[in-house]
Amino acid sequence: MSSYQRLKIKKSSEGIATITLSRPDRRNAMDELMHAELPAAFNALSEMEDVRVIVLTGDSEGEAFCAGGDLKWVNSASKDGAKFSKILREGVAVLKAIAAARQPVIAMINGPAIGLGATIALFCDISYMANEAVIADPHVKIGVVAGDGGSIIWPLLLGHNKAKEFLMTGDALTGTQAEAIGLVNHAVPMAELEAATYKMAQRLASGARLAIELTKRSVNMHLERTMAGMLEASLALEGLTFNTTDHDEAVRAFFAKEKPQFGKK
């Protein structure tokens, strides 16, 4: 498991595998390489008999769980049909790999989980989050649709109208707030996050393996049906908004460290 460049993977004798998103110089933001490696890692671990639980977290040196998709990479690829088609295919693969992994997947949200970072955390089966960490899907703030899975998972967890409020504003929630509304399972102080996460991982790893795995499979049929009807369409809608004046203005403002002025010609 040492062939990955953007992921750190370790396995314990208790049957727990940990995937760490590791791009610390960019707050563990998703780039082309990580985007391709993540589904490959989940698919590989899913086939391993000695792995009973998977934990997904961010490299602590990056001071984030995942800051989302790297804007330079996504914006550049959005101008090239073949490159953006590859992003769409891999975007589907990432979420399907998490949902289809036979083992339960626990998110350990140890810092900001933004955009795609929020999506992959929420697609996990159980989520633990530091009280002071933040989670948000601010796609609209860069003038694009929340199409990478946020429009699927937020409504399933919160209900449609509450989800639309957060997806249409891009507002952030602390771990404490996210737990209170049911967006994440548990919020704990940062100092207790690792212990709490791995306590649950150990509990599941020592449980009735097939019963746990097939319970995940049964419940995830709801998620997979929704994904089948929505994911590719919502990604395509996101792609449309990459070619708008609002998005161009958001990119300009981002790199100029200014507030975007939407609605201008």
Secondary structure, DSSP 8 states (H G I E B T S, - for coil): ----SSEEEEE-TTSEEEEEE--GGGTT-B-HHHHHHHHHHHHHHHT-TT--EEEEEE-GGGTSSB--B-HHHHHHHTTSHHHHHHHHHHHHHHHHHHHH-SS-EEEEE-S-EETHHHHHHHHSSEEEEETT-EEE--GGGGTS--TTTHHHHHHHHH-HHHHHHHHHH---EEHHHHHHTTSSSEEE-HHHHHHHHHHHHHHHHTS-HHHHHHHHHHHHHHHHHHHHHHHHHHHHHHHHHTTSHHHHHHHHHHHHT----TT--
